[in-house]
Amino acid sequence: MERKKTGLFTTEDGRNHVVIFFLVALLFTLWAVGNSLIDTMDKHFQDFYHLTKADSANVQFSHYLGYFFMALPAGWFIHKLGYKWGIILGLSLAAVGCLWFYPATKIDGFWAVLLGVCLVAMGFSFLETVANPYTTVLGDPKYAASRINLAQSFNAIGWPIAPYIGGLYFYHSDSTLNAQQNAEIAHKTMWIPYVALALIIVVLIIAFVKSKMPDIVENKNHKTDSDLPKTDVFGQQGTLSTILLYVCAILFSFALGMIFRFFAQLFYMDRETLSNPAAMVAVNHTLAMVFDVVTIVAGLGSIVFITLKREKLIHKSSIWSAPHFTGATISQFLYVAAQAGIFSFFINYMVEEVPAIGESLKSSWFIGGEHGSILRNGAYFLTEKGATSLMSWMAFPLFLLGRFTGSFILRVTKAHKMLGLYAFINVILMIIIVAKLGWVSVIAVFLSFFFMSIMFPTIFSLGIFGLGESSKVASSFIVMAIMGGAVLPKVMGTIADADGMSAGYVVPAACFVVIALYGFFWTKLSGSDGLSGVKIGTGH
């Protein structure tokens, strides 16, 4: 029988899924707004709770902890009940988290806000576990990377919106008040954008309840995990997979240590202790011991476990036998770590490292008008409000531009090559930032947004390549890898507290090195030249 014509949104059975694609794409915008709001809050909490940069990174930690805890349950739930109900449950959890912010602002405790952040993230974890792999199969397999980047372009639309909202509700600007007084006023209205977001989520829940979503099934005509090469780049079955598993174990142990440290720190999350430097030194010493002990024990245990279970873990029917999947899990951990650090400390960098701006720019609209700058030592410098405006009008639009152009470029070039090139460029940009070259370094910060744009979706599509029905489980692990955004920003914040904000960018530089290597060596890891592998079925 003659094969039907396929296209960007048309599958081999001749069905067009453009409507379902754009409905799912709205979810990308939703979680972008939610995630960007959380990134925008970091500097507010530094002012309100008297936090160091390392301590304020607990916001990011709590956020990505929700992803870590919920990714595997989300994969199991989706496997049992399907993608449609996974989306509905995810939206419901996110709505509950958003509504929690109202009582959280009335409770005088950092833990209450962190709980809300975690609940929202748990809902988003369901959505990302569903939406990312789902977009890759709503059309011709060869356009999978292009399609997921197009969907992620909707994600990029949401990122500039939140900093603008954050500038209105998180950073009160009254020149007659000090920073603490402004922070206290802003804290009282922090719940407003979250409750508004909850109402939008309710509308989306109704839309998905009434929708008819097809499900993903394996295409036997394409490569699956059982067809992957029996030997790796070392010429031996499973050698590379084993090495990558050990790297995963090290990252997991580090993450587990940070999780225990985080929960131990919750006991000290009252404003009195946080505002007492002497008390915090003692607390941080205790927390460091907790981290060291848990990390070492977990690391040794993981290494012993992998050594004993090696044959079972890298059996050809296991997703861990595919080095390109294991490599994607590591790369996603490091990419989200780099992105979370760059996004969450953007305001700190703009306030602390940007040189004096000209007097003609002190009240410009793109830095928030008259409250966007402050006179200090005879010159004008950016304020937090000015930084949030630059985030909205310059940084995230570059991110959006990167997503849209990336979606087009990926239709005419190899996804893994583009990933490697963009990651390598970001390594250079991070080095320029660390070097503190004035306005050149500032430009490098903005350019990094553009060159990060295609990384998350491209790593995702490269990681689940050829896994067929196993892509559901694989997606859960790749979403779990988002935990990198919880762990490494604390390291970046610690370096920034000690040596300045610019020095902290050495952390994302190291992350981008690994991602570049994954991109450049993906063909050897996967044994393939390009993306193909799954089709769409009837399902829900």
N, C-alpha and C positions, 0 to 999 in steps of 0.2 A: 504494500500500500504506500502511496506517495506521502512523503513526510510533509506535514503542514508547515506553513511559513511561521517562523518565530520572530520575536522582536524584543525590545526592551521590557515590555510588559505582557508579551504574548508567549505562552508556553507551547510545547509540542502538540498538545491536544487542540490547539487553535483558540483557546480561551484567552480573553484579554482581562487583566486583573488591575487595570489602572485605578479604578475606584477604591478597591481594597488597599492598594498600595498607598494612596494619598491619605486614606483614613488612618492607616497605621503610622504614616509619616507624621501625623499630628502629634503622636505620642513622643516623637523625638523632640518636637518643640516644647512639649509639656515638661519633660524631665530636664531639658536645657534651662528653662526658666527657673525651675526648682533648684537645680544644682548651682546655677549662677548666683541665685539669691544667697545660698550658703557661703559661696566663695566671697561675696561682697560683705558678709557680716564679720569676717575675721578681725578687721581693724576696729570695728565697733566694740567687740568683746575685749580687745586689748585695752581700750579706754575705759570701758564700764567696769570690768573686773580686775583691772590693773595686772594684766597678763603679759608675760614675755611672748616673743614670737613663737617659741617652742611650745609654750602652754596653750596659746591660741590655736595651734594646729590640732588641738583636741577636737575642734569643730570638724575639721576634715577627717580626723580619725573616727569620730562617731558616725559621720556620714558614710564612709566606706566600710565601716564595720557592719552596717545594715546590709550592704551588698554581699559581704563575706558570709554572713549568717544565713541569708535567704536564697543565695544563688542555687545551691543544690536542692533544697526543698522546692524551689520554683521549677527546676528541671523535672523533678519527680512528679509534681502536680500537673505540669503540662503534659508529661508522658501519659498520665492516667486520664485526664479530663480534656486535654486539647488546649490549643493556643487561645481560643476565644475566652474561655473561662479563666485562663491564666492572666489575660489582660484585665478582665473585670475584677479579679481579686487584687491585682497589683494596683489598679486605680483606687479601689476601696481602701487599701492600706495607706496609700499616699494621702487620701482625703482625711483619714483619721489623724495622721501625723501633722497635716497642715492645721487642722482644727485644734490640735493640742497646743499650738503656739499661743493661743489666747490665755489659757490658765498658766502656761509656762512663764509669760511675762509678769504674772502676778505673784509668782513664787520666787523668793529671793535665793536662788540657787542655780549655779551654772549647769548642774546635772539635769534640771528640768528642760532647759533649752537643748542640751545634747540628746535627751530622750526623743524630743520632737524631730530633731535632725535624723536620728537613727530610724524612726518610724517611717518618715518620708522616703528615706533611702531603701528601706525594705520593700516598699511599694514599687519604687523605680527599678529595683533588682528584678522583680517579676517582669516588668515591662521590657527591660533590656534583654532578658533571657529569651523572651518571645520575639521581639521586633527585629533584632539584629539578624538572626538566621532566617527569619521569615521573609525579609525583603530580598534576600539573595535568591529565592526560588520563585519569585513572582514574574517570571519571564525567562528568556533564553539564558542558560547557565553561563555562557561566555560573557554576559554582561553583569554577572553577579557583583563584582567589585564596583562597577559603575553605578549599579542600582543602589547598593548599600551606601555609597557616597552621596548619591542624590538624596536618599532619605536622611542622611546625616547633615545635608544642607539645611533641611528643616530644623534640625537640632541647632545648627549655627544661627538660625534666625532668632532663636530664643535667647541665646547668650547675651546679645547687646541690650535686651529689654530689661533684664534684672538689675544691672548696675544703675540704670537710670532710676528705677523704682527704689533701689537701695539708697541712692543719693537723697531721695525725698524722705524716706522713713527711718533709715539707719544712722544718718549723719545730720543731726540738727545743727544749724549754723546761726548762732546768735553771738555777735562779736562782743556783747556786754557780759557774756557768761564764759566761764572757763571750760576746758575740754570735758571734765568730769560732769559738770552740770548739763552740758549739751548732750552727753552720752546718756544721762539719766532720763532726759526728756524723750530722746529718740527711742529708748528701750520700751517706753510705755506704748508706743505706736507700732512696734515691730510686728505685732500679730496681724495687722491689717492686710498686707499683701498675701499672707498665707491663707487667711480666711477667704479672700477673693479667689485665690488659686483653687481652694477646695470646692467652691461653687462651680468653677469651670470643669473640674474633674467630674462632678455629678452629671453635668451635661454629656460628657464623653462616655460615662458609664451607660447612660440611656442609649446613646448611639450604637455602642458595641453590643448591647443586649439585643437590639433589633437587627444587627447585621448578620450576614451569612458569610462566614470566613472558610475558605478551603484549607485543608491541612497539608502538611509536607509528607511525602512518601519517597522511598528510595527508588531511583531509576536504575534498573538492572543493566541498562545499556551503557552506563557510565561507570567510571572507576569508583570503587568503594574501598573501605579500609582493608579488606581481605586481599585486594589487588595491589596494595602498596608494595614497593620493593622489599624483597626478603633480606637484602643487605643494605647497610647504610654507607655513608661517605667514607667510613674507615674500612669498608670491604667486609665487615663482619655483622651478622644479624644482631641487632639490639645494642651494640656498643655505644653508639651515639645517644640512643634513647635512654640508656642507663645513666650516662653522664648528665643529660638534661634533667632526668628525674632527681639526681643528687642536687643539682642546682635548685630545682623546685623545692626540695626538702630544706635546703638552707634558707631560702626565702620564706617558706612556711614557718620555720622555727623562729626566724626573726619577727615575723608577723605575730606569732603566738606569744612571744615575749612582750611585744607591744600591747597586745590585747590584755594580758594579765596586768601589765603596768597601768594601762588605762583604767581598768576596773578598780585597782588599788587606789588610784589617784582620785576616784570619785568620792572617797571618804573625806578628802581635803578640799572639795570644791565649794567652800563657802567664801564669801567676799573678805571676811576678816583674815583668814589664813593666806588667801591669794595676794592680799595687799601688804603682807608682812614679809619683806625680803629674807630676814633671818629664819623665819619659820619655813619658808619655801626651800631654802638651802638644805635644811634637815630633811624635809619631805622628799625632795628630789634625790637625795643620797639613798634613802630607803627604797624609793621607786627604781633607781638604777640597779640596786641589788636584786630586786624582784625580776627585772628584765634579764639580767645576766644569768640568774639561776634557771629561769624557765627556758631561755633561749638555748643554753648549753644542754640541758636535759632533753628538750624537744629535738634538738639537732642530732644528738647521739642516738636517740631512739629512732628517729626517722632514717638515719643512715643504716642502722642495724636492720630495721624493717625492710628497706629496699633491698639490702644485700641478701636477706633470707627469702624474700618473695620476688626476686628479680625475674625468674622465668615466667611466673604467672603474670606479673605486671606488664612485661613486654611481649607477651604472647601475641601472635599476629592478629587475633580477634580483639585485642584491647586497643583502645584509642591511644594509650601511652606507647604503643609500638610505632606510632607515626611521629617521627622526629619533628615534622613541620607543625604538628599540633602542640607538642610539648614546648617547642620553641616559641610558638605564638602565645602560650600561657605565660611564659617568662617575659616575653616582649610586652605583652599587655600590662603585666604587673608594673614594669618599669615605665611604660608610656604614661599610664594614668598617674603614676608617682610624679613624673616630670610635669604633666599638665596641671595636676592639683597644686604643686608647688609654685609654678609660674602664675597660675590664675590667682591663688589665694594670697600670695605676697606681692601681687602687682601694685596694690595701693601703697604698701610699705615702700616698695622701690621708688614709686613716683614721688612720694613725700620726702624720702630720705636721700635719694641719689640723683634726682634730676637737677641739673644746674639752674641757676636763677633765670627766670623768664623775663623777656623785655616788658617794659611798662605798657607798651601798646597791646600786649596780650593779657594783661592782668584781669580784664573783665570780659574776655572773649566768650562767646556763647558756647564754644566747644569745650571750655573748662568750667562751665557752670555759672558763668556771669561773675558778679561781684564777690560771691562767696567761694570762688574757685581758686583764689590765690590769697596769700598773706604776706605782709611786709615784715621782713626779718633782716636785721643787719644792713639796712639800706637798700635791700633788693627784694623782689617779689618771687615767692616760691609757691609751688602747688600745695593745696590743702587736700584732705581726704575727699571732699566733695569734688574738687577739680580732678582728682585721680579717677573717681567713679565716672565722671563725664568723659574723660579720655578713654576709659574702658568701653563705654557705650558707643562713642562716635568714631573711635579709631581702631582700638585693639580687636574687639569682636567683629566689626565689619571686615577686617582683614581675615579673620578666621572664617567668616561666611564666604568671602571671596575665594578663599582657598578651597572650601568645600565645593562650590559651584564649578570652578575651573578644574578642580581635581576630578569631578564626576565626568567631565568632558574628556580630559586627558587620558583617563583610565580606559576610555573606549578605543583609544588608538595606540596605547603603549602597555607594557607589562606592569602589572600592579606591584610585583615584588621589587622591580627596578626603581619604580617611582618612590616606593617606601624607603628603600635604601638611600636614594639621593636626597630626599627631604630630611631624613634623619641625620645624614652627614652634614647637610647645610646647617641644621640646628646645633650640631656639635660646635661648628665654627662660631655661630652666633653666641652660644653660651660662653665660649672662651673670650669673646669680645666683651661681654658683659662683666665677666670676672676681672678683666684687665682694667676696668674703670676708665674708659676712654671718652668720658663726657657725653656729648650729644650722640656720638657714634654708638656708644653702648645703649643709649636710650632707644635709638632707632632699631638696634638689634633686638631689644625686648619686643617691640611691636612686630618686627618681621617674624619672630619666633611663632607668633599666633598663626600667621599664614602657613608656615611650613609644618606646624603641628596638625593642621586641619584634616588631612586625609589619613592620619595614622591609625586612630582607633578603628574605624570601619574596615580599613584595608588589612590590618592585622587580624581582625575578626574573620573576614572572608578567606584569607590565606590559611588561617588556622583550622577552619572546619572543612576545607577543601577535601573532597573525595570521601567523606565519612558517612554519607548516606543517612540512614536513620540514627546513627550514632551522633549526628550533629546536634541532637537535642541535649544529650549528656555533655558533649564537648562544649556546647554553648554555656552550660552551667559553670564549668570549670574556668572558661575564659572570663565570664562575668565575675566569678570569685576572685580572679586575678586583679580585679579593680581594687582589691585590698591594698595594692601598692600605693594608692592615693591616701591611705590612712597612715602608712608607716613612714615613708621617706620624707614627706613634708616636715615631720618633726625633726628629722636629721638636718634638713635644710634650714629650719628655724633655729636650731641649736647653733649651727655654724654662723648664721646671720647675727644672732645675739652676741657671739664671741668676736667675730671679725668683720661685721658689717654686712648689709643686705646683698651687696654685689658678690661677695665671697660665697654666699649660699647657692649661687647658680652653678657651682661645680657639681652639685648633686644631679640636676637634670642633664648636665653635659655627659656624665658617666652613663646615665640611662639611654641617651640617644646613641651612644657608641654601640651598645648591645643591639639596639633596634636596627641600626644601619647594617650590622653584620647579619642579622636575621634576614633582612630584605635582600642583601646581595647574595646570600647563600641559600635562599629558599628553594631554588630548583634542585639543588643537591639534597636538601632535607626532604623534599616531597617526591623526588623522582619524576617530576612533571615540568612542562614548560609553561603551563597556564592554568586558568581556573575553569572547572567544569564539574558536574557531578550530581546534582539533585534536580528533581522536578516537582510539580505540584499535583496534589490529588484532590479528591472531592471533600473529604473530612466534614467539618462543621458547616 
